[in-house]
Amino acid sequence: MHRSHRLARLAPLLGKCIALMLHSRAARTAPRERLHEPTAGSAAALQRRGQQSASMRARASSLEAAAPAAEAIAPMKQRLVSIGLSFLLQRSPGQEFIAGFRPSTKGDALCNCLFVAGPCWERARLRPAARRSVLPVAPIRSLAMTVPTRPRPASERRQLPTLRARPLPSEGSQAFEGETLVIGLFSADLTRGAAAGSASSASGGTGATIYELSERANRLLGPDLARIVKKLVEDAEPRLKSGSSVTTHLLVLGDSNTSSVRVRRVAVYCLGKEDDFNTDILNKFGAFVSTQLKSDSSQPDRLGVVIASPLGKASLAPEVLTQRLAEAVLLAAFTDDRFRSSEEEDGATKGAATKPSGAFIDLLGADETAVKRGEAMASGVILTREIVNAPPNVATPEFFAETARSLAESSRGSITCTILEKEDCERLGMGAFLGVAQGSELPPKFIHMKYTSPVVTPGKTQKRVCLVGKGITHDTGGYNLKTAGSMIELMKFDCGGAAACFGTMKAIMALEPPNLELSVITACCENMISGKAYHPGDILTASNGKTIEVLNTDAEGRLTLADALLYAQQNIPNLDALVDIATLTGACIVALGTEYSGMWTAHDDIAARLDSAAKLVGERVWRMPLAPEYREGLKGKISDLKNITGGRWGGAIIAALFLQEFVKKEVPWAHLDIAGTVWNEKQSMATGVPTRTLVEFVEGIARG
């Protein structure tokens, strides 16, 4: 390999290594006070002090003074400094840096010719030979990421299937024709009869097991399809159990198929016993349906689904069953490929023949309105998932503000959006929120969206509900830094509460429930480390004047929520429900695991509504105590409150008690801790919890 080619391949690695090393040194040695801008003549001073001390300050006079030095740099060195600075500036947006070179006399000695002055004008240690003839390059200010990360266009991503309501095959109005028909039946629909072939049995043969379909199944499927299913189940016996399936390949489309169903494959899925049927089983059935789609097909796939309605204590209204099935199918089919390259591993662009196409799924015997409700609910959950899945260099506070504006613009006037900037929050005295935000270079955003029903039933009053979501877009822990094993690499999901509020707002906007005024409030910022960040021991003042001693900077969510809860009560009168949603404590994960969200409230009616809504959609909440015995530990000695008690036990309860300090007793308030349920570790993807619970809860409040 030619020497220049080797250098070209090494340049990105060298640039990144040097940038990281120098950035780390600058961060360690940076003084706490704010430094002045570099002054004229600092380039000459840089050379003089470079011969005296390895810790000298690097300064540059101007872009014009540095131009001759820049022109003298070899092209390969220019590429190296470009890559190194680009990587460095991405890690510290908004900071200023100075880069310089020592002219090399020994060929392309790339590794010892570059130095970078960090955010506080600290310079990296150079070798003694490198302390002479340092040529400064102009200062650079990063206003944004050099190479921004953008999701792939929607046209290049995998499309969700299109759901359609169609009549049952047994109704005979029109034959279903497609690739696959998926049938969900209960154990009671498959009754085992006597073994066939009595003569064979008498002579020692085993005979075949005969299955009889229930009257419900025959009515659901029609005679032609029932005959195929009966034969399929008999051939599969005894493999067909709860949660299992069997599939048969029929002959090609044409005369060989039945008159009411023309398909290539028939799949039967056993839903188990009717008394055990629940939303979890329905979700698994929806996932099975999505696996029958061909993701690599160049033509849209067409798939039919028919499911028996459960009876007895597990009975669901047909429209509810259809809605939940539509949600389950769409959510199981969702894949987040926004940040995957559109190229194969070998660099070849994917051809049009392998581009996934949107499929059509016909829900046979379904109600069109119920299908639309399922699509609306799924769209809200998908928005929640996409926000939480997005990396923190994309899902910034500004990203949340833009998403809120986009929702308002698409609402046809039913949603209004107010964005409070840092200066607005300062005027309102939001010291707790701004204390957390001050360590980041990205400005905080305080977002208030309000949905107002376009329809009001005569004689009924509008219900006012407010959802407050924790919106920490990335949480380093602050100076109480999250270390190894603390999931710092997954702290993008610390905005899960705000994301669930946004998803709920999108679903409500599509469903348009009457008699409702829904507000969503999120205080969005990062919890970062810098010379401006708040410290352990600081005292912050919330917007109601209460002072809070910060004993742990990693207990930041409750500080931002405090000002958000106060804002909600000050600006929304006569609240019928106030619910905050947050990935608040690891203690909640220890207590309840990853299947249950913690719920704290002093209002039994709110608790019952939330619990009922969660059960209806297949999500789980568990009511926890607001134990007054632990409240004493929150009282401060030099402040009104402390943000932690300092002990190890009962952390989730203590966090809820802290939030209760900022809620009036007469306000029907509840707190949901979703730290354990926001993320699916096996799938490495957000769950969308508790969006569906919140939608059902809000609609229930609106109904009265």
MISELO-275400 format. One record per residue: residue in three letters; x, y, z of N, C-alpha, C in turn. Coordinates in steps of 0.1 Angstrom, whole numbers, plus 5000, padded with zeros to 4 digits. Layout:
// residues N
ALAXYZXYZXYZ;...
END
This chain:
// residues 704
MET500949885000500050005000500950125000;HIS500650224992501450344991501350425004;ARG502550485008502650555021501550655023;SER501250735012500250835014498850775017;HIS498650655011497350595013497250545028;ARG498350495033498350455047498150575056;LEU498750685053498450805061497050855061;ALA496450845049495050885047494150795055;ARG494450665056493550575064493850595079;LEU495050635083495350655097494850795102;ALA494550885093494251025098493051035106;PRO491950965103490750975112491050925126;LEU491750815127491950755140492850845148;LEU493950895142494850985149494151115153;GLY493351165144492651285148491751275160;LYS491051165160490151135172490951115184;CYS491951035184492751005196493351135201;ILE493951225193494551345197493451435203;ALA492351445196491251535201490751495215;LEU490551365217490151315230491151335241;MET492351315238493451325248493551475252;LEU493551565242493651705246492451765252;HIS491251715248490051765254489951715269;SER490451595271490451545285491351625294;ARG492551665289493451745296492951885299;ALA492351945289491752075290490652075301;ALA489851975301488751965311489351955325;ARG490451875327490951855340491651985346;THR492252065337493052175341492252305340;ALA491052305335490252435333489952505346;PRO490252635347489952705359488452725360;ARG487952755372486452765374485952905369;GLU486853005370486253145367486153155352;ARG485353255348485153285333486353355329;LEU486953315317488153375312487753485301;HIS488753575299488453685290488753625276;GLU488253695266488553665252490053685249;PRO490653615240492053635236492253775231;THR493353835234493653975230494653985219;ALA494754095213495754115202497154095207;GLY497954045199499354015203499553895210;SER498553815213498653695221499453585214;ALA499553595200500353495193501753505196;ALA502353625197503753645201503953595215;ALA503053635224503253585238503253435239;LEU502453375230502353225230503753165227;GLN504453225218505853175214506753195226;ARG506753315232507653345243507453245255;ARG506153235259505953145270506153005267;GLY506052965254506252825250507652775253;GLN508652865253509952825256510252825271;GLN509352875279509552875294508752775302;SER507552735297506752645305505852565296;ALA505652435300504752345292503352375295;SER502952455304501552485307501152625303;MET501852675293501552815288500152815282;ARG499552935281498252955275498452985260;ALA497552925252497552945238496453055234;ARG496853145227495953255222496353285208;ALA495353345201495553385187495053525185;SER495653595176495253735174494053745165;SER494053685154492853705145493053605133;LEU491953595125492053505114493053555103;GLU493153685102494153735092495553705096;ALA495853715109497253695113497553545112;ALA496553455113496853315112496853265098;ALA496453345088496353295074497653235069;PRO498753315070500053255065500353125071;ALA500153105084500452975090499552865084;ALA498352895082497452795077497852755063;GLU498352845055498752815041499952725041;ALA500752735052502052655052501852515056;ILE500652475061500452345065500252245054;ALA500852135054500752035043499251985043;PRO498851945031497451895029497051785039;MET497951685041497651575050497451625064;LYS498251725068498151775082496851855083;GLN496551925072495251995073494051905075;ARG494151785068493051685070493051635084;LEU494251615090494251565103493651665113;VAL494051785112493551885122492051905120;SER491551895107490151915104489351795111;ILE489851675109489151565116489251575131;GLY490451605136490551615150489651715157;LEU489651835151488851945156487351915154;SER487051855143485651825140485151735151;PHE485851635154485451535165485451605178;LEU486451695181486451765194485351855196;LEU485051935185483952035186482551965188;GLN482451845182481151775184480951745198;ARG482051715205481851675219481651795228;SER481951915224481852035232481252145223;PRO479952135219479452245211479352375219;GLY479652485212479552615218480852665224;GLN481852575225483152615231484152665220;GLU485152735225486152785216487452705217;PHE488152685206489352615206490452685197;ILE491652665200492752715191493652595187;ALA493952585174494752475169496052535164;GLY497152475166498452515161499352405156;PHE500352445148501352345143502752395145;ARG503652295147505052325147505552265133;PRO506152355125506652305112507552185114;SER507352075107508051955109509251955100;THR510451905105511651895097512051745095;LYS511151655100511451515099510351445091;GLY510051485079509051425072507651455077;ASP506751365076505351385080505151325095;ALA505751405104505651365118504251415123;LEU503251345120501851395123501551405137;CYS502051315145501551295159502151405168;ASN503151475165503751575174503651715169;CYS502851735158502851875153501551945156;LEU500551875162499251945164499051975179;PHE498652085183498152115196496852185195;VAL496052165206494752225206494552295220;ALA494152425220493852495233492352475236;GLY492052425248490752385251489852495254;PRO488652465260487652565263488152685271;CYS489052665280489552775289490952815284;TRP491252795272492552835266493752765272;GLU493452645277494552565282495152495270;ARG496552475270497152415259497752275264;ALA497752185254498252055257499752055259;ARG500251955267501751955269502451905256;LEU503351985252504151955240505551905244;ARG506051825235507451775237508351905237;PRO509551885244510452005244510852055230;ALA510951965221511352005207510152075200;ALA508952055206507752115199507452245205;ARG508252295214507952425221508452545213;ARG509052515201509652625194508852645181;SER508752765176508152805164506752755162;VAL505952765173504552725172503752825164;LEU503052785154502352875145500852855148;PRO500252965154498852945157497952955145;VAL496852875146495752885137494652955143;ALA493753015135492753105141491753035151;PRO491253105160490253045170489052995162;ILE488452895167487252835161486152825171;ARG484952865168483852855177482852755170;SER482452655178481452555173480052605177;LEU479252635168477852675170476952565169;ALA477352455162476552335161477452225158;MET476952105157477751985154478252005140;THR479451965137480051975124479451885114;VAL479151765119478451665110477251625117;PRO476151695115474851655123474351525119;THR473851455129473151325127471651345123;ARG471251295112469951315107469351175104;PRO468051155108467451025105467251015090;ARG467050895085466850865071465450925067;PRO465250965055463951005051462950895052;ALA461650935055460650835057460450745045;SER460750795033460550715021461550605020;GLU462650605027463650505027463550405039;ARG462650435048462450345059461350245057;ARG461450145065460350035064459050095068;GLN458050065059456750125061455850035070;LEU455050095078454050015086452949955077;PRO452449845080451349785072450049875073;THR449249875063448049945062446849845067;LEU446149885077445049805082443749845075;ARG442949745072441649765066440649675072;ALA439449725074438249635079437549575067;ARG437449445068436749365057435749265062;PRO434749225055433749135060434348995062;LEU433748915070434148775072433948685060;PRO434848585058434648495047433348425047;SER432748395059431448325060430348415056;GLU430548545055429448635051429148625036;GLY430248575028430048545014429848665005;SER430048785010429848905001431048914991;GLN432248874996433348884987434448794992;ALA435048714983436048624987437348704991;PHE438048655002439348715006440348644997;GLU441248734992442348684983443548744988;GLY444548664991445848724996446848614997;GLU448048655003449148555005448848465017;THR448448515028448248435041447048475048;LEU446348375054445248405063445648355077;VAL445548435087445948405100444648395109;ILE444448285116443248255123443548235138;GLY442948315146443048295161441848225167;LEU442048105173440948025179441347995193;PHE440347975201440547925215440447775216;SER440947725227440947585229439547525228;ALA438547605233437147555233436647545218;ASP437247605209436847595195437347465188;LEU438247395195438747275189438447165199;THR437347095197436946985205437446855200;ARG438146775208438646645204437546545205;GLY437346465194436346365193437046225194;ALA436246125190436745985191437745955180;ALA438645865182439645835172439045765160;ALA439445805148438845745136439445605133;GLY438745525126439245395122439245295133;SER437945255137437845165148438445025145;ALA438344985132438844855128440344855130;SER440944975126442444985128442844985142;SER441945045151442245045165442144905171;ALA441144825166441044685171442144595168;SER442744625156443844545152445244595156;GLY445244695165446444745171446844875166;GLY446144935156446545065150446045175160;THR446645285158446345395167445145485162;GLY445045495149443945575144444245725145;ALA443445805138443645955138442746025148;THR443146135154442246205163441346295154;ILE440146295157439146385150438846505159;TYR438946625153438546745160437246805154;GLU436446855162435246915158435347065162;LEU435047155152435047295155433747335161;SER433847435170432647485177431747555168;GLU430547575172429547645164430047785161;ARG430747845171431247985169432347985158;ALA433247885158434247875148433647855134;ASN432647765133432047735120431347865115;ARG430747935124430048055120431048165115;LEU432148165122433248265120433948235106;LEU434148105103435048075092434248045079;GLY433047995081432247945069432647795066;PRO431847725059432047575057433347545050;ASP433747625040434947585032436247605040;LEU436347715047437547745055437547655067;ALA436347625073436347545085436847405082;ARG436547355070437047225066438547215065;ILE439147325060440647335059441247335073;VAL440647425082441247435095441147305103;LYS440047235102439747115109440847015105;LYS441146995092442146905087443546945092;LEU443847075092445147125096445347095111;VAL444347115119444447095133444646945136;GLU443946855129444046715131445446665127;ASP446046725117447346685113448446725122;ALA448146845129449146905138449046845152;GLU448046775156447846725170449046635173;PRO449646645185449146725197449946855198;ARG450546905188451447025189450747155191;LEU449447165189448747295190448347315204;LYS449147405211448847435225448747595226;SER448447645237448347785239449547855235;GLY449447955226450548035222451347965210;SER450847855206451547785194450747805182;SER451247765171450547785158450947675148;VAL450147655138450447555127450047625114;THR450747595104450647655091450547545080;THR449747565070449747485059449847565046;HIS450547505036450647575023449647505014;LEU448747585008447747534999448347544985;LEU447547494975447947504962447847644957;VAL448247674945448247814939446847864938;LEU446747994937445448054937444648004924;GLY443447974926442647924915441547834920;ASP441247734912440147644915440447554926;SER441747534930442047444941441647504954;ASN441447634955441047704968439547704969;THR439147734981437747744984437147864977;SER435847874976435247984969435248104977;SER435348094991435248214999436648265003;VAL437648185002439048225006439948174996;ARG440748264990441748224980443148274985;VAL443848184992445148214998446148104995;ARG447448144997448448044995448747965008;ARG448548035020448847975033447748005042;VAL447547915052446647925063447347895076;ALA447347995085448047975098446947975109;VAL447047885118446047875129446947895142;TYR446447995150447148035163446248005174;CYS446647925184445847885195445947995206;LEU444848055210444748165220444648105234;GLY444547975236444447915249443047915254;LYS442947905267441647905274441048045274;GLU439748045272439048175272439148255285;ASP439048175296439048245309440448305312;ASP441448265305442848315307443148425297;PHE442248455288442548545277442748695283;ASN443748765278443948895283444748975272;THR445049095274445749175264447149125261;ASP447749065271449149005268449048905257;ILE448048815258447848715247447548775234;LEU446748875234446348945222447549015216;ASN448449075224449749135219450649025213;LYS450648905219451448795213450848755200;PHE449548755199448948715186449248825176;GLY449248945179449549055170450949045165;ALA451949005174453248985170453448865161;PHE452648765163452648645154452148695140;VAL451148775139450648825127451648895119;SER452448985126453449065120454548985114;THR454848865120455948775115455548715102;GLN454248715099453848645086454048745074;LEU454448865077454648955066456048935060;LYS456148945047457448925040458149065039;SER459149075047459849205048460749235035;ASP461049125028461949145016461149145003;SER459849155004459149144991459149274984;SER459249264971459249384963457749434960;GLN456849354962455449384961454749394974;PRO453749474976452949484988452349344991;ASP452549295004451949175008450549195012;ARG449749095011448349115016448048995025;LEU447549025037447348925048446048945054;GLY445348835057444048845063444148795078;VAL443348845087443348805101441948795105;VAL441648675111440348655117440548595131;ILE439748645141439948605155438548585161;ALA438448475169437248445176437048545188;SER435848585191435648675202435448595215;PRO436248625225436148545238434848575245;LEU434348465252433148475259433448465274;GLY432448465282432648445297433248565303;LYS434048545314434548655321435648735314;ALA436248675304437248735296436748805284;SER435348825283434748875271435149025269;LEU435249055257435549195253434549235242;ALA434149355243433249405232433949395219;PRO433249355208433949335195434749455191;GLU434249575193435049695189436249715197;VAL436249675210437449685218438449585214;LEU437949465211438849355206439549395193;THR438849455184439349505172440449605174;GLN440049705182441049815185442349765191;ARG442249675201443449615207444249535197;LEU443549465188444249385178444949475168;ALA444349585164445049675155446249735161;GLU446149775174447349825181448449725182;ALA448049595185449049495187449849465174;VAL449049465163449749435150450649545146;LEU450249665147451049785143452249795151;LEU452149785164453249795173454249685172;ALA453749565169454749455166455449465153;ALA454749535143455449555130456349665130;PHE456349755140457249875140458649835142;THR459549895134460949885136461550025134;ASP462450055143463050195142464350185135;ASP464350215122465550205113465950345109;ARG465550445116465850585112467350615111;PHE468150545119469550585120470450475114;ARG469850375107470650275100471050335086;SER472250295082472550335069471750265058;SER471450335047470650275036471550185027;GLU472750155031473650075023473849945030;GLU474249845021474549705026475949715032;GLU476449605039477749605045478849625035;ASP478649575022479649585012479649725006;GLY478749815010478749945005477849964993;ALA477249854988476349864977474949914981;THR474450004973473150054977472049944975;LYS471149944984470049844983469249874970;GLY468949774963468149784951466649804954;ALA465949844944464549864946463749734949;ALA464349624943463749494945463649444959;THR464649494967464649444981464149554991;LYS463749664986463149764995461849725001;PRO461749725014460449675020459249765016;SER458149695013456949765008455949755019;GLY455049865020453949855029453049745026;ALA452649665036451749555034450349605037;PHE449349515033447949535036447549425045;ILE446949465056446449355066444949385067;ASP444149285062442649295063442249225076;LEU441549305085440949255097439549215093;LEU439349085092438049035087437049035098;GLY435849095095434849105105435049215114;ALA435949315111436249425120435449545118;ASP435349625128434649755127435549865122;GLU435249945112436150045107436550145117;THR435550185125435850285135436850235146;ALA436750115150437650055159439050035154;VAL439150005141440450005134441150135135;LYS440350245132440950375132441350415146;ARG440650375156441050405170442350335173;GLY442450215169443650135171444850205164;GLU444650255152445750325145446150455152;ALA445150525157445450645164446250615177;MET445850515184446550475197448050435193;ALA448150355183449450305179450350415175;SER449850515168450650635163451250705175;GLY450450715186450950785198452050705205;VAL451950575205452950485211454250495203;ILE454050495190455250495181456050625182;LEU455250735183455950865186456750855199;THR456150805209456850785222458150705220;ARG458050595213459150505211460250585203;GLU459850655193460850715184461650825192;ILE460950895201461651005208462650945218;VAL462250835225463150775235464250705228;ASN463950645216465050575209466050665203;ALA465750795200466650885194467850915202;PRO469050925196470250945204470151095210;PRO470851115221470851245227471351365219;ASN472251335209472651435200471651475189;VAL470451405189469351435181468151485189;ALA467851405199466651445208467151545219;THR467451665214467851775223466651845228;PRO466851945237465652025241465052095229;GLU465852145220465252205208464452115199;PHE464951985199464151885192462751865198;PHE462651865211461351855217460451985214;ALA461152095214460352215210459852215196;GLU460652165187460252155173459152045171;THR459251935179458251835178456851885183;ALA456951965194455752025199455052125189;ARG455952205183455452295172454752215161;SER455452105157454952025146453551965150;LEU453351915162452051865166451051975166;ALA451352095170450352205170450052235156;GLU450952245147450652275133449852175126;SER449952045130449151945123447851915129;SER447451995140446251965147445052045142;ARG445152125132444052195126443452285137;GLY444252345145443852445155443452395169;SER443452255171442952205184444052215194;ILE445352225190446452235199447152365198;THR447452425209448352545210449652505217;CYS450652585213451952545219452652675223;THR453152665236453952775242455352725246;ILE456352795241457752755244458352865252;LEU458752835265459452935273460952915272;GLU461653025268463053015268463653035281;LYS465053025282465753045295465353175302;GLU465353285294465053415300463653415306;ASP462653355299461353345304461253275317;CYS462053155318462053085330462653155342;GLU463753235338464353325349463353425354;ARG462553485346461553585350460553515359;LEU460253385357459253315365459853255378;GLY461153275379461853225391462053075392;MET462153005381462352855380463752815383;GLY464152845396465552815399465952675400;ALA464952585403465252445404465552385390;PHE464652415381464852375367466052425361;LEU466352555362467452625356468752575363;GLY468752545375469952495382470452365375;VAL469552275372469952155365470452185351;ALA469752285344470052305330471352385328;GLN471852455338472952545336474252485332;GLY474452355334475652285331475852255316;SER474752265309474752225294474952345286;GLU475652325274475752435264474452445256;LEU473552345257472252355249471252425258;PRO470552525253469652605261468452515264;PRO467852535276466652455280465452515273;LYS464452425273463152465267462052415277;PHE461152505280460052475289458752475280;ILE458152365278457152345267455752325274;HIS454752395269453352385273452552365261;MET451952245259450952225248449552215254;LYS448552265247447152255252446252215241;TYR445552095244444552055234443152095239;THR442352145231440952185234440052105225;SER439152035230438151955222437452045212;PRO437352015199436552085190435052065193;VAL434651965200433251925202433051935218;VAL431952005221431552005235430151965236;THR429851865244428451815246427651915253;PRO426451955248425652045255425251995269;GLY425452085279425052055293426251995300;LYS427351965294428551915300429652015301;THR430452005311431652095313432852025308;GLN433852105303435052055299435952005311;LYS436451895310437351845320438751885317;ARG439451925328440851975326441851875332;VAL442751825324443751725328445051775324;CYS446051765332447451805329448451695331;LEU449251665321450251565322451651635322;VAL452451605332453751665333454851555332;GLY455751575322456651475319458151515322;LYS458851435327460351465330461051455316;GLY461751565313462351575300463851595300;ILE464551515307466051525308466551445295;THR467051525285467351455272468651375273;HIS469551405283470651315286471051345300;ASP471351245308471651255322473051195325;THR474051275327475351225331475451205346;GLY474451255353474551255368475051385374;GLY475651465365476251585370477551555377;TYR477951635387479151605394479051475403;ASN477851435406477751295411477551205399;LEU478651185392478751125379478250985379;LYS477450945369477150805367478350735363;THR478750625370479850555367479550425360;ALA480450335358480250205351479150125358;GLY478250075350477149995356475950075359;SER475950205357474850295360474050325348;MET474250255337473450275324473550415318;ILE474750475320474850615314474750615299;GLU475050505293474950495278473450485274;LEU472550455283471150455280470350565286;MET471050675291470350785297469650875287;LYS469650835274468650895265467250875269;PHE466950755276465650725280465150805292;ASP466050895297465550975308464551085304;CYS464251095291463151185287461951105284;GLY461850975289460750895287459350945292;GLY459351025303458151075307457651185298;ALA458551275293458051375283457651315270;ALA458351205266458051135254456651075255;ALA456251015266454950955268453851065267;CYS454151185273453251295272452951335258;PHE454051345250453951385236453151275228;GLY453451145231452651045224451251045228;THR450951075240449551085245448851195237;MET449551315236448951425229448651395215;LYS449551325208449351285194448051195192;ALA447951095201446851005201445551075204;ILE445551165214444351235217443951335206;MET444851385199444651475188443851395177;ALA444251275174443651195164442251135169;LEU442151105181440851045187439751155189;GLU440151275192439251395194438151365204;PRO438551325216437451305226436751435229;PRO435451445231434751565234434951605249;ASN434651725252434651785266435951765273;LEU437051795266438351775272439251895269;GLU439951935280441152035278442351965284;LEU443251915276444451845280445651935278;SER446451945289447652015289448851925291;VAL449851945283451151865285452251965287;ILE452951945298454052035302455351955304;THR456351995298457651935299458752035301;ALA459652015311460852105313462052025307;CYS462452065295463551985288464852055290;CYS465851975294467252015295468151895296;GLU469451925296470451815299470951835313;ASN471451725319472151735331473651695329;MET474451805327475751785323476851835333;ILE478051805330479151855338479951965330;SER480152075337480952185331481352275342;GLY482152385338482452485348481252565353;LYS480152555345478952625349477952535356;ALA478152405357477152315363476952335378;TYR475752305383475552315397476252205404;HIS476552235417477352145425476652075436;PRO477151965441476551915454476852015465;GLY475752045472475852145482475252275479;ASP474952295466474252425461472852425467;ILE472352545469470952565473470152635461;LEU469152575457468352625446466952675451;THR466452775444465152825448464052795438;ALA463052725441461952695431461052815429;SER460152805420459352925416458352965427;ASN458152875437457252915448458052965460;GLY459352985458460153035469460752935478;LYS460452805477461052705485462452685481;THR463352665491464752645489465052495490;ILE465952455481466352305481467852295481;GLU468352215491469752185491470052065483;VAL470952085473471251975464472351885471;LEU471951775476472951675481473451575471;ASN472751565460473151475449472651535436;THR473551565427473251625414472551525405;ASP472651395408472051285400470551265404;ALA470051345414468651345417468051475411;GLU468251485398467851605391466451615386;GLY465851495383464551495377463451555386;ARG463551535399462551585408462751745409;LEU463951795406464051945407463352005395;THR463551945383462852005371461351985372;LEU460951875378459451845379458851945389;ALA459551985399459052075409458552205403;ASP459352265395458952385388457852365378;ALA457852245371456852215362455552195368;LEU455452125380454252105387453652235392;LEU454552325397454152455402453552535390;TYR454152535379453652605367452252555363;ALA452052425363450752375360449652425369;GLN449952425382448852465391448652615391;GLN449752695387449552835386448852885373;ASN448852805363448352845350447152765345;ILE446752655352445652585348444652575360;PRO443652645361442752645372441852525372;ASN441352485384440352385385440752255378;LEU441852205381442352075375441551955380;ASP441051875371440451745374441351635377;ALA442651645371443651545373444951605369;LEU445951585377447351625375448251505377;VAL448951455366449751335367451151365362;ASP452151335369453551355364454051215361;ILE454851205351455451075346456951095344;ALA457651005351459151025351459850895352;THR461050895346462050785349462850835361;LEU462250825373462750905384463850835392;THR463650705395464550645405464850505401;GLY466150465403466550325402465950245413;ALA465550305424464950235435463650175431;CYS462950235422461650185417461850055409;ILE463050045402463349925394463649815404;VAL464349845415464649745425463449695431;ALA462449775434461249735441460249665432;LEU460049705419459049655411459549585398;GLY460849595395461349525383460949605371;THR460949535360460749595347459349575341;GLU458449525348457049495343456049595349;TYR456349645361455349735368455949875369;SER455049975366455350115369454850145383;GLY455650225390455150265404454150375403;MET453150375412452150485412451950525426;TRP452050665428451950725441450850825440;THR449850825449448750925449448050915463;ALA447551025467446751025479445251025476;HIS444851015463443551025458443050885453;ASP442150825459441750685455441150685442;ASP440350785438439650785425440750785414;ILE441750875415442750875405443550745404;ALA443750685415444450555416443650445409;ALA442350445411441450345405441350365390;ARG441350485386441250515371442550475364;LEU443650505370444950475364445150315363;ASP444750255374444850105375443950045364;SER442750085363441750035354442250055339;ALA442750175336443250205323444450115319;ALA445350095329446550015326446149865323;LYS445149815331444749675328444049665315;LEU443349765311442549755298443549755286;VAL444649815287445649815276446749715277;GLY446849645288447849545290449149605296;GLU449149725302450249775309449949755324;ARG451049765332450849735347451349855355;VAL450549885365450949985375450749925389;TRP451449965399451349915412451350035422;ARG450350045430450250155439451250145450;MET451950245453452950245464452550355474;PRO453050335486452650425497453350565497;LEU452650665500453250795503453450805518;ALA454450735523454650715537455050835544;PRO454250885553454551015560455750995569;GLU456050875573457150845582458550895576;TYR458550895563459850925556459951075553;ARG458951155555458951295551459951375559;GLU460151335572461051405581462451415575;GLY462851315568464251305562464451405551;LEU463351465545463551565534463751705540;LYS463451725552463651865558465051895559;GLY465452015554466852065555467152145567;LYS468452145570468852225582469252365578;ILE469652385566470052525561469152565549;SER468152475546467252505535465852445539;ASP464852475531463552415533463552265531;LEU464152225520464152085516465552035512;LYS465751905512466851845506466351765494;ASN467151745484466651665472466851515475;ILE467551475484467551335489467751335504;THR467451225510467651215525469051175529;GLY469751115520471151065523471150915526;GLY470050855529470050715532469850625519;ARG469950495521469850405509468450355506;TRP467650355516466350285516465150375512;GLY464150315505462950385502463150505493;GLY464050495484464350605475463250645466;ALA462450545461461350585452460250655460;ILE459950615472458950675481459350815484;ILE460650835487461150965491461051065479;ALA461351015467461251105456459751145454;ALA458851055456457451095454457051195465;LEU457551175477457251265488457751405485;PHE458951405479459551535475458651615465;LEU458151535455457251605445455951655452;GLN455451575461454251615468454351745475;GLU455551785479455751915486455452025477;PHE455352005464455052115454453652105448;VAL452752025454451452005449450452045460;LYS449452125457448452155467447652035471;LYS447252025483446551905488445151885481;GLU444551995477443251975470443351935456;VAL444551935450444651895436444751745435;PRO443951685426444051535424445251495416;TRP446351465423447651445417448051295419;ALA448751255409449451115409450751125403;HIS451651045408453051035402453250895397;LEU453750885385454150755379455650745377;ASP456250645383457750625381457850515371;ILE458350545359458450445348459950405345;ALA460750415355462150385353462450245348;GLY461650155353461850015350461049965337;THR460050045333459249995322459450075309;VAL460250175309460450255297461250195286;TRP462050095290463050035280462949885280;ASN462949825268462949685266464449645263;GLU465149585273466549555271466749445261;LYS465849345260466049245250465949295236;GLN465049385233464849445220465749565218;SER466349615228467149745228466249855222;MET465049865227464149965221463250005232;ALA462750135231461750185240460450105239;THR459750095250458450025251457250105247;GLY457350235249456150325247455350335259;VAL455650275270454950275283455150415289;PRO454050475295452750435296451750505287;THR452050525275451250615266449850565265;ARG449650435263448250385261447450395274;THR448150375286447450395299446950535300;LEU447850635296447450775298446350815289;VAL446350755276445250795267443950745273;GLU443850615277442650565283442250645296;PHE443250675304442950755316442350895312;VAL442950965303442451095299441051085293;GLU440850985284439450965279438450935289;GLY438850855299437950825310437550945318;ILE438551035321438251165328437251245320;ALA437451255306436651335298435151275297;ARG435051145298433651085298432951115311;GLY433751145322433051175335432851045343;
END
